[in-house]
């Protein structure tokens, strides 16, 4: 008897049920047990067919503890090949979310039966990996190149009903699969299907279109997946499997996959500063009006909570409510939200004439009036403003309804109970919470200041601001220093991060009559207010008149900027403001749009190498020591052969 594999014979059909709680993962042990059960079925004269199912309506899925190719007694590829070689039919009964390893297993079966709400997905691309177990060869044989690429390149779950050719649809997958298995005589092996036989040109056209669309992507896995799908048509099946294995190895050992896997782990770790919450708020009182309040109302409503919206200025609140409705309408028009979802979100927001007494929690986005003067003393409340807090606040990355980051700022009087409530609210809103121990600052702002200050430092040392922006864009930064300044307006330049170089470059450019994008010119020229920014020769000439120009290679600019950000991360860790290095990465990826394939600055520096980055910072010789003087931990970690990962 197998510990994780149920065995039940029903009139010649054996139902093998994978039951490996809590998540029904296909670990090495479960794979070995399933292989043994299949061998038993093959040698049992009573068995005419096999149904493969998952316990509790959960088809077996990925072993998330194993993200790279590891040699085990029974690999996923071995198990899939064993299923496909079976003399008796093997039918998969698909329920719930059929993911990754489980999806590969289902593809190897001779037939599949799925329930109506079953979804199918190969999410490996999100980790910079290639789908395993022959999935890149079998899926296009069943559904064609277009749908196969949609599934594999998006990494999203797709309703099985939207993938014709993948599975039959039935009300009860296990019962229907059992009946279907009895009717099968000669197993139809997926490997024997000729991919694109009905439309070979359409198959190739789908591949070409995706290859062109992703030609500028720095990620490796998407292009490898496309090549594997092409190999499914051009190569014999076993050669295609070999191509998939080579692609899997190349991706698994790449820096990009390491960064993407780190990003997933970092997000999970950021929320572990408190246990999983038991409190689940459903009715939120929102105080205030204006742009932030609109974003918060959308955030709360889209999370399925009711919003009771109150403001001392009722007219301003009503105007904000109208802006919220307009935002939802635009989202529907632009295809970013379904109409039914938008209407449901709008219905959850109610204008409150008085302070309600039955709210579960209050979110404060109003300045000027102290919440203690108007809220019941027992009501949980958190400030969403960039203002000092005594206990705890929530700092949302902007725009709050479109971003996933929220910093739980812990003030001097923060208690575990208060932090637990803030943590619970953040998770209830579908956000990734990061703990920040500071009454008045956020990690996001500190990192922004450092990025701007470091960019000024490189200009001091001769770099072109346009070269800095270009290098950072190539390195995965969505928000680059000088274009961002133009967007905010150069006359609003933050004084907090200061300048230790020969001049305040933003102020100098503004003094040239170039106030930023809204004024038609800043660091960049804007010949068309909706067009792309154009580097200004006049600006560069004025800057060069103030300092000696020097040429920096893009990779040098990237290493120096990442080094400055990582250096600030070490200072934040030393001060106790940041809890762990990976939180810095989460803040930069979710708060400042740094690409997930970069892993964030702390991880990126580790992938480049701490020693070369530290040496580049030292060679720069800039007097702004707070940014450019390597923190003592650089040398300590280099000596021990470590990176920032464990901090």
Order of alpha helices (4+ residues) and beta strands (2+ residues): beta-beta-alpha-beta-alpha-beta-beta-alpha-beta-beta-alpha-beta-beta-alpha-alpha-alpha-alpha-alpha-beta-alpha-beta-alpha-alpha-beta-beta-beta-beta-beta-alpha-beta-alpha-alpha-alpha-alpha-beta-beta-alpha-alpha-alpha-alpha-alpha-alpha-alpha
